[in-house]
């Protein structure tokens, strides 16, 4: 670039032969004395080396020669001032390039160097050449760095040293040599040309803004150095970082043209900080809906507090995406915070712990453990002054005062500082926990967040944790949950893939390996489809834990098309503060359909569907178990379904609308159906036939009703005479009420098929 050529900017001073009235013996400003009438200077028209030249005698300690014209200093331009001089007689002086740095109003720019290094003249008649480069930027090779405030200059030379000597000076040259500093000047704008210092302490915000304003489609270059930014900076042009920036947490760096993680890492030089600053920009800039990690791995040495990275926001409700990368835990700064406290619980205030000792030291997001506490109970918020903790769900049997344990897991990505966070998508991200930490902690509230095609690799405690309703309507699609406890036996595992506290979650096409539980889900109206989760070990006759835990009795949930491998579905009401049935729908509205169940080398009492009431009086109401494939290998199990009576049994007499049909059983002894078809042969004539259902009604339920009876052979009396009559069928017979009777008009024998129900 040469501004004299491209923009017609006048740089070169006039020759001395055109008159000395534009050459000052002061600083060159208007009104200063000129050499037009000076007694110590004259124009020499025919010097053998210079042609025309200014001859002058040095008569003061610093004799100045300054062009009084205003030579412009444009951002991004660098000028070279060159002078040629020779001594004629007398003392030999020294010479240097010098100038006057001026604001637009003509006042001097303070704090800048205006004089280049001096060069001594050592011989008479020998031409000495001096030059200096002047510009705004602190570049290598720039002699006089004048910063962005200098608009023009008065340039020339100084003679220093002893007085009395006579010298001749050739015409002074000023030229644009900006091209020396650029590989391709037409495509790059350097922030140093606009006054950026890059010393790590000077605020370079204004220089960055000025460079971006001047770029006009070109790339802004941030050269080597550490550039401090005390204000928000937004780049509307492409930017390339060779150096790094630092800035306060609350200030933002917005890269509108090349918004991607790789550029932020280049900018901040720290992967975790860069991810936080890029996330800050994502939530504060409408130009981009997603942050592309570009396949980059980000190593974190501590949890990334997402809200702390965006201190100007405590809630967010606009769709945003982070995609395509890996976030990995490194180092050892991931220890679980554990606190112990005594607290009081009352079912009448079912989501509060009161009179909590040590409440200030209990972190929000802590897992709560104690007698009568269900799974995945977390501290949602706390009130230190009132000594209260708000919980994400009720406790089932913790009335009174007791000791609790509070464990705050550490998460790679922690959204819990937001009060509400919604419509956020994490896509194609691997959370590589390395057995050191958990993966993602959701905000306390916020519906319709999504996880797509993500890997949750080796979480120490949890994959996805919800401490409130931040899981409302959550979508989890095509994700893999890979346990860190694969080498542990089932009963030793403690990690959980994910938990849910509220409604409408879609959990689809995921795969999970050998957690204690894959998913612990409270709430209603979930769709759980096409997942594969398995939790076996190599222990002979081994026990298994639930892969899927449903924590409310009315679930309105469909579990369909899953491969449920060496684990089971557990349905419980462990979040009911008054667990005995006292109204409502009880264990209701659940469909388990078209799943593949497989187990191997398990204890005989293992079952694939377990209902676990936490109080008396509960019953099944609107339950469909259909089209499933139940298969046990390396051993036979007794039943595919059962009731866990650790706390209470179901009230089988109240079962309603239970459909248990179309399932296939392999190595399962007591194969349940409802309605159940029973074939029976009465060899000895009797007026009342008592028929056993042989524990083939679901959950070993009661034989409540007989829907149909069909004779499959002649019904004959004691004289072997055919009888044409219909029996009276009565259910609820026998000690366990699982038998039914057929009462005939006379003693008869023969064969029948009866359809009976347990509801």
ROVO-514521 format. One line per 4 residues: their letters; for each residue x, y, z of C-alpha. Coordinates in steps of 0.1 Angstrom, whole numbers. Example, Ala and Ser with C-alpha at 12.3 -4.5 7.8 and 13.67 -1.06 7.14 Angstrom:
REM residues 2
as	123,-45,78 | 137,-11,71
END
This chain:
REM residues 759
xxxx	0,0,0 | 12,35,-8 | -12,63,1 | 6,87,-22
xxxx	-4,65,-51 | -37,50,-40 | -53,80,-24 | -32,109,-38
xxxx	-20,118,-3 | 8,144,-5 | 38,132,16 | 70,145,0
xxxx	81,180,12 | 91,205,-15 | 127,208,-26 | 149,235,-9
xxxx	152,253,-42 | 115,261,-41 | 121,284,-11 | 131,282,25
xxxx	100,299,38 | 83,265,45 | 113,252,65 | 112,261,102
xxxx	141,263,126 | 116,255,154 | 91,227,157 | 74,234,123
xxxx	41,247,137 | 25,278,122 | 42,310,133 | 76,295,140
xxxx	107,311,124 | 118,300,90 | 151,298,72 | 140,322,45
xxxx	158,351,62 | 181,332,86 | 217,344,88 | 231,309,92
xxxx	215,293,62 | 213,296,25 | 204,276,-6 | 233,262,-26
xxxx	222,255,-62 | 251,233,-74 | 265,208,-49 | 285,180,-65
xxxx	267,153,-44 | 232,168,-39 | 226,192,-67 | 206,218,-49
xxxx	212,218,-11 | 206,237,21 | 239,249,36 | 238,260,72
xxxx	260,265,102 | 252,249,135 | 248,277,161 | 227,262,189
xxxx	228,231,210 | 200,215,189 | 196,230,155 | 163,220,139
xxxx	151,218,104 | 113,211,101 | 89,211,72 | 60,233,81
xxxx	35,214,60 | 12,189,77 | 23,155,67 | -7,132,74
xxxx	-5,101,96 | -32,77,86 | -41,46,107 | -23,16,92
xxxx	3,38,73 | 40,39,81 | 62,68,69 | 100,68,64
xxxx	118,101,67 | 152,101,51 | 179,128,51 | 214,129,35
xxxx	240,153,50 | 277,160,48 | 301,182,68 | 319,211,50
xxxx	340,227,77 | 343,233,114 | 332,210,142 | 315,177,132
xxxx	280,174,146 | 256,145,149 | 223,142,130 | 189,125,137
xxxx	154,124,122 | 129,142,144 | 94,156,142 | 64,171,159
xxxx	34,148,166 | 2,168,163 | -35,163,173 | -61,174,148
xxxx	-62,208,165 | -24,212,162 | -16,206,199 | 13,182,206
xxxx	6,146,214 | 20,139,248 | 40,109,259 | 54,99,225
xxxx	90,99,214 | 97,125,187 | 134,120,181 | 152,90,165
xxxx	187,79,174 | 215,103,165 | 242,94,140 | 277,110,143
xxxx	292,127,112 | 328,115,112 | 344,129,80 | 343,160,59
xxxx	327,156,24 | 313,121,31 | 276,118,27 | 258,104,58
xxxx	223,91,54 | 198,89,83 | 163,77,83 | 135,68,107
xxxx	101,51,104 | 71,67,121 | 37,52,126 | 9,44,151
xxxx	17,8,158 | 44,-6,181 | 60,-28,154 | 95,-41,151
xxxx	114,-16,130 | 92,14,139 | 115,41,154 | 88,66,165
xxxx	56,51,177 | 30,78,179 | -2,58,185 | -36,66,172
xxxx	-39,101,185 | -13,117,161 | -31,130,130 | -2,147,113
xxxx	34,156,118 | 61,182,110 | 92,162,100 | 128,170,95
xxxx	162,167,113 | 181,178,144 | 217,186,145 | 233,179,179
xxxx	268,180,193 | 294,209,191 | 285,242,174 | 302,260,146
xxxx	304,234,119 | 290,240,84 | 269,212,67 | 250,208,35
xxxx	216,189,36 | 200,173,6 | 162,175,0 | 144,156,28
xxxx	123,126,16 | 91,113,32 | 76,81,18 | 49,55,26
xxxx	66,22,34 | 35,5,49 | 40,-25,26 | 71,-35,45
xxxx	50,-45,74 | 23,-65,56 | 24,-98,37 | -8,-88,20
xxxx	-18,-53,30 | -51,-55,11 | -65,-82,34 | -52,-75,69
xxxx	-57,-47,94 | -34,-48,124 | -47,-36,157 | -13,-21,165
xxxx	-18,4,137 | -46,18,157 | -27,21,190 | -30,-14,205
xxxx	0,-20,228 | -4,-56,238 | 15,-54,271 | -12,-71,291
xxxx	-21,-41,311 | -30,-12,288 | -66,-11,278 | -66,-18,240
xxxx	-104,-19,236 | -106,14,216 | -78,2,193 | -96,-30,186
xxxx	-128,-12,178 | -110,13,156 | -93,-15,137 | -126,-33,131
xxxx	-142,-1,119 | -114,4,94 | -112,-32,82 | -142,-29,59
xxxx	-143,-66,50 | -106,-73,56 | -93,-95,84 | -83,-79,116
xxxx	-50,-92,129 | -42,-95,166 | -4,-100,166 | 17,-116,192
xxxx	13,-101,227 | -13,-100,255 | -40,-74,248 | -61,-62,277
xxxx	-97,-53,270 | -116,-34,297 | -148,-30,276 | -170,-51,254
xxxx	-155,-56,220 | -174,-67,189 | -158,-77,156 | -179,-73,125
xxxx	-150,-85,103 | -130,-117,104 | -103,-117,130 | -71,-137,134
xxxx	-55,-141,167 | -17,-147,169 | -16,-131,204 | -42,-134,232
xxxx	-66,-112,250 | -76,-108,286 | -108,-92,299 | -130,-90,329
xxxx	-156,-118,333 | -185,-94,327 | -172,-81,295 | -178,-98,261
xxxx	-158,-106,230 | -183,-109,201 | -169,-125,169 | -197,-120,145
xxxx	-179,-133,113 | -159,-162,126 | -179,-173,157 | -164,-207,166
xxxx	-147,-223,195 | -113,-226,178 | -111,-188,173 | -121,-182,210
xxxx	-93,-206,221 | -69,-187,200 | -81,-155,215 | -79,-165,252
xxxx	-53,-192,251 | -72,-213,277 | -97,-239,265 | -120,-237,295
xxxx	-120,-199,296 | -126,-198,258 | -156,-221,260 | -171,-199,288
xxxx	-165,-167,268 | -179,-182,236 | -210,-193,256 | -213,-158,270
xxxx	-213,-145,234 | -238,-171,223 | -263,-159,249 | -257,-122,242
xxxx	-256,-120,205 | -285,-126,181 | -262,-132,151 | -256,-168,159
xxxx	-279,-196,172 | -251,-221,177 | -215,-225,188 | -196,-250,167
xxxx	-167,-265,187 | -152,-276,154 | -144,-311,168 | -121,-295,194
xxxx	-113,-312,227 | -116,-288,257 | -98,-299,288 | -113,-286,320
xxxx	-94,-287,353 | -126,-277,373 | -163,-275,367 | -175,-249,341
xxxx	-201,-227,358 | -221,-217,328 | -240,-189,346 | -209,-174,361
xxxx	-196,-172,326 | -226,-150,317 | -230,-128,348 | -254,-105,331
xxxx	-281,-132,328 | -298,-154,353 | -323,-168,329 | -325,-175,292
xxxx	-353,-187,269 | -342,-185,233 | -330,-215,213 | -293,-220,213
xxxx	-270,-249,204 | -235,-261,213 | -223,-288,190 | -195,-310,177
xxxx	-167,-314,203 | -154,-331,234 | -153,-317,269 | -129,-337,291
xxxx	-121,-337,328 | -84,-334,336 | -65,-330,368 | -77,-338,403
xxxx	-98,-308,413 | -131,-328,412 | -137,-340,447 | -173,-344,459
xxxx	-183,-319,486 | -199,-338,515 | -218,-321,544 | -236,-337,573
xxxx	-266,-320,590 | -295,-326,613 | -329,-315,599 | -366,-318,604
xxxx	-391,-331,578 | -429,-329,578 | -452,-344,552 | -474,-313,555
xxxx	-445,-293,541 | -432,-320,518 | -405,-302,499 | -388,-286,528
xxxx	-362,-295,554 | -364,-271,583 | -341,-264,613 | -312,-274,592
xxxx	-279,-273,611 | -248,-263,591 | -271,-250,564 | -247,-225,550
xxxx	-222,-252,542 | -247,-273,522 | -243,-265,485 | -274,-262,462
xxxx	-275,-292,440 | -265,-317,467 | -278,-352,467 | -298,-359,499
xxxx	-295,-392,517 | -312,-404,549 | -338,-427,563 | -370,-425,543
xxxx	-354,-406,514 | -360,-418,479 | -336,-419,451 | -323,-387,434
xxxx	-335,-362,460 | -316,-329,456 | -313,-296,473 | -330,-272,449
xxxx	-324,-240,469 | -316,-229,504 | -325,-201,528 | -296,-197,552
xxxx	-314,-172,575 | -344,-194,579 | -323,-226,581 | -343,-242,554
xxxx	-336,-263,523 | -360,-267,494 | -360,-302,479 | -368,-312,443
xxxx	-393,-338,456 | -410,-351,487 | -396,-378,510 | -417,-410,516
xxxx	-410,-418,552 | -388,-392,570 | -412,-376,595 | -394,-359,624
xxxx	-358,-350,630 | -328,-371,618 | -293,-368,604 | -288,-364,566
xxxx	-259,-366,543 | -255,-340,515 | -232,-348,486 | -225,-322,459
xxxx	-211,-339,429 | -189,-320,405 | -200,-316,369 | -181,-308,337
xxxx	-209,-284,327 | -230,-268,354 | -262,-248,346 | -275,-247,381
xxxx	-266,-210,386 | -294,-200,362 | -328,-196,377 | -344,-207,344
xxxx	-327,-220,313 | -347,-234,284 | -346,-244,247 | -309,-252,249
xxxx	-294,-280,228 | -262,-299,233 | -255,-319,201 | -227,-342,191
xxxx	-208,-335,223 | -187,-361,242 | -186,-355,280 | -154,-374,288
xxxx	-156,-376,326 | -128,-401,330 | -143,-414,363 | -134,-380,379
xxxx	-167,-362,378 | -203,-361,365 | -213,-346,332 | -242,-321,331
xxxx	-262,-304,359 | -294,-288,346 | -309,-254,358 | -336,-256,385
xxxx	-363,-247,359 | -367,-245,322 | -385,-267,297 | -376,-284,264
xxxx	-338,-287,267 | -323,-313,244 | -294,-337,242 | -287,-350,207
xxxx	-261,-376,197 | -240,-370,228 | -217,-394,247 | -216,-394,285
xxxx	-184,-413,290 | -174,-427,323 | -192,-403,347 | -181,-408,383
xxxx	-216,-403,398 | -241,-390,372 | -246,-384,335 | -274,-358,335
xxxx	-288,-345,368 | -320,-324,373 | -324,-307,407 | -357,-292,398
xxxx	-379,-288,367 | -352,-280,343 | -360,-314,328 | -396,-305,318
xxxx	-402,-318,283 | -365,-327,279 | -355,-346,247 | -327,-371,249
xxxx	-321,-387,215 | -294,-411,202 | -271,-406,232 | -247,-431,247
xxxx	-242,-434,285 | -210,-453,292 | -204,-463,328 | -172,-460,347
xxxx	-183,-490,368 | -182,-517,342 | -157,-537,362 | -178,-535,394
xxxx	-203,-561,403 | -239,-549,401 | -245,-544,439 | -213,-522,441
xxxx	-223,-497,415 | -236,-463,425 | -236,-442,393 | -268,-432,374
xxxx	-272,-422,338 | -299,-396,343 | -328,-385,364 | -360,-367,358
xxxx	-383,-348,382 | -412,-337,360 | -432,-344,329 | -431,-350,292
xxxx	-396,-364,287 | -387,-381,255 | -359,-407,260 | -352,-423,226
xxxx	-327,-444,208 | -301,-442,235 | -276,-468,248 | -264,-472,284
xxxx	-239,-496,299 | -237,-510,334 | -248,-482,356 | -267,-488,389
xxxx	-297,-473,371 | -299,-460,335 | -328,-436,342 | -346,-426,374
xxxx	-377,-408,363 | -404,-391,383 | -432,-371,366 | -457,-382,340
xxxx	-463,-385,303 | -429,-398,293 | -421,-416,261 | -392,-441,265
xxxx	-386,-458,232 | -359,-478,213 | -332,-476,239 | -307,-504,248
xxxx	-296,-505,284 | -278,-533,301 | -264,-539,336 | -251,-574,340
xxxx	-219,-588,355 | -201,-621,356 | -214,-633,391 | -232,-666,389
xxxx	-268,-663,401 | -262,-626,402 | -286,-599,414 | -296,-571,391
xxxx	-307,-535,397 | -334,-516,379 | -324,-501,346 | -354,-478,345
xxxx	-370,-465,377 | -405,-448,375 | -410,-429,408 | -446,-420,407
xxxx	-477,-442,407 | -497,-423,381 | -472,-422,353 | -491,-419,320
xxxx	-459,-433,304 | -451,-456,275 | -420,-478,275 | -419,-493,241
xxxx	-394,-510,217 | -365,-510,241 | -338,-537,246 | -337,-541,284
xxxx	-308,-563,291 | -299,-578,325 | -319,-552,343 | -356,-545,349
xxxx	-382,-518,351 | -391,-507,386 | -423,-488,393 | -426,-472,427
xxxx	-442,-444,446 | -411,-435,466 | -418,-397,462 | -451,-398,480
xxxx	-450,-382,515 | -481,-401,525 | -473,-434,507 | -504,-454,517
xxxx	-532,-451,492 | -556,-424,502 | -573,-415,470 | -564,-409,434
xxxx	-556,-433,406 | -529,-454,424 | -505,-473,401 | -520,-462,369
xxxx	-517,-454,332 | -486,-474,322 | -478,-492,289 | -449,-516,286
xxxx	-451,-528,250 | -429,-546,224 | -397,-546,244 | -370,-572,243
xxxx	-361,-584,278 | -330,-606,283 | -313,-618,314 | -285,-643,320
xxxx	-273,-662,350 | -295,-643,374 | -312,-654,407 | -344,-673,402
xxxx	-365,-645,418 | -353,-619,393 | -382,-603,373 | -383,-579,344
xxxx	-411,-557,358 | -412,-549,395 | -439,-528,412 | -428,-516,446
xxxx	-455,-499,467 | -443,-478,496 | -476,-479,515 | -507,-501,518
xxxx	-538,-501,497 | -523,-494,463 | -536,-512,432 | -531,-515,395
xxxx	-553,-493,373 | -550,-490,335 | -518,-510,329 | -508,-527,296
xxxx	-480,-551,293 | -481,-565,258 | -460,-578,230 | -428,-581,251
xxxx	-402,-609,248 | -391,-622,281 | -361,-645,279 | -337,-659,305
xxxx	-305,-677,295 | -282,-697,317 | -309,-704,342 | -347,-703,347
xxxx	-365,-675,365 | -398,-678,382 | -418,-649,369 | -414,-620,345
xxxx	-433,-596,368 | -436,-594,406 | -445,-571,435 | -416,-560,458
xxxx	-433,-562,492 | -404,-546,511 | -429,-520,523 | -463,-532,513
xxxx	-482,-555,488 | -507,-544,462 | -544,-546,470 | -551,-571,443
xxxx	-589,-569,448 | -590,-534,434 | -571,-541,402 | -587,-524,372
xxxx	-581,-525,334 | -549,-546,334 | -540,-560,300 | -513,-585,301
xxxx	-512,-603,267 | -492,-612,236 | -460,-616,255 | -436,-644,249
xxxx	-418,-663,276 | -386,-683,275 | -372,-701,306 | -399,-683,327
xxxx	-418,-708,349 | -450,-689,358 | -461,-671,326 | -486,-644,333
xxxx	-516,-635,312 | -546,-613,318 | -571,-623,306 | -559,-658,314
xxxx	-572,-689,296 | -573,-719,318 | -578,-755,305 | -592,-778,331
xxxx	-602,-815,332 | -625,-828,360 | -621,-865,361 | -644,-872,391
xxxx	-679,-860,389 | -686,-831,413 | -712,-804,415 | -685,-777,423
xxxx	-652,-777,405 | -624,-757,422 | -598,-746,396 | -564,-731,403
xxxx	-548,-703,382 | -514,-717,390 | -500,-682,397 | -504,-673,361
xxxx	-523,-641,367 | -500,-610,367 | -483,-602,399 | -498,-634,414
xxxx	-531,-614,415 | -565,-626,426 | -589,-644,403 | -615,-616,404
xxxx	-638,-626,375 | -646,-654,351 | -655,-640,317 | -662,-672,298
xxxx	-664,-710,302 | -665,-733,272 | -668,-770,274 | -641,-788,255
xxxx	-655,-823,260 | -689,-838,269 | -701,-829,303 | -715,-861,318
xxxx	-731,-869,351 | -724,-898,374 | -744,-921,351 | -723,-909,322
xxxx	-752,-892,307 | -745,-860,287 | -756,-829,304 | -764,-796,287
xxxx	-761,-769,312 | -740,-738,321 | -722,-735,353 | -722,-706,377
xxxx	-686,-692,378 | -673,-675,409 | -639,-660,414 | -619,-651,446
xxxx	-617,-686,458 | -589,-702,479 | -565,-690,505 | -549,-665,482
xxxx	-581,-658,463 | -564,-669,431 | -588,-698,423 | -623,-699,409
xxxx	-652,-723,410 | -677,-737,386 | -710,-747,402 | -731,-771,381
xxxx	-767,-782,386 | -756,-817,394 | -724,-836,399 | -706,-838,365
xxxx	-672,-844,350 | -655,-833,318 | -632,-806,304 | -635,-769,300
xxxx	-616,-738,289 | -622,-707,311 | -612,-671,306 | -605,-654,339
xxx	-593,-620,349 | -574,-605,378 | -591,-571,374
END
